[in-house]
Amino acid sequence: MILHCVRAFDILLASKKELRPCQRWTIHGFRGRPSLARQLLDAGFDLSFEKQYNDESFRLTPPDRRHVETDEDY
């Protein structure tokens, strides 16, 4: 599932913990800080990065859990 989240990561983290889904959840257009990236990765989320992103968050995301978006004009 691909999710676009704005300032509601606490709700999203709680929902994922409660629902315990089988499918992967990916955060679309992630631009957050490394601390948030780590929290999401630890909770099992994948991160998808667009043109503007936090380089440190990108680097700490394992390649198999990192996605690069192609829906923008680069």
N, C-alpha and C positions, 0 to 999 in steps of 0.2 A: 504494500500500500504506500502510495506517495502522499505525503502530508505537507501542507504549507502552514506554518505556525508563526504567529506574530504575538510575542509577549505572553504566551500561554504554555510555556514549556513545562511548568510545574503541573498543570492539569494534564498535559499529554503524557508526562512521565507516570503520573498516578494512574491514568487510564490504561497504559500499557501494562503496568504492574498488576492491576486488577484483572484485566481481560486475558492476559497471558496468551496472546495470539500465536498461531503457528507460522503465519507468513511474516516476511520481513517488512519492517516499517522503515521508510526512508524519508528523511527531512529534506524537502525541496528548497533549493536556494539558500543553503545554510551560509550565514555570514558571521556567526557568533564567535565569541572568544574561546580560547582553548579550554578554559575550565568548563564551559557549557558543552563543548564538543566532547570532552572526556566523560562528562556525566551522561550524555546521550549514548555514547559508544558503550559505556559500562552497562547501560540499560538495554543494550541490544539493537539500538537504532543504527541504520546506515546513514551517511551524510552525502548529500548531493550539492555540488558547488557550481555556481554560475560565474560569470565574468569577474564580479567583485567579490572577494572572499578574504578571510583572515588566513594569511599564509601559514601561520603556526598551527592553526586548526586543521588546515589541509594536510600538512606534513605529519601530524600525529594520528591522522585517520589511516588505518591500514588500507593498502591498495584494494583488497577484496571487499572493503566496506565503503569505498569512496567512489562516487559517481560524478561525472562531469556533464553538465547540461549542455544540450545542443539547440535549445529552443530560442536562443538569443542570437542576434546578428553580430557575429564576431568579425 
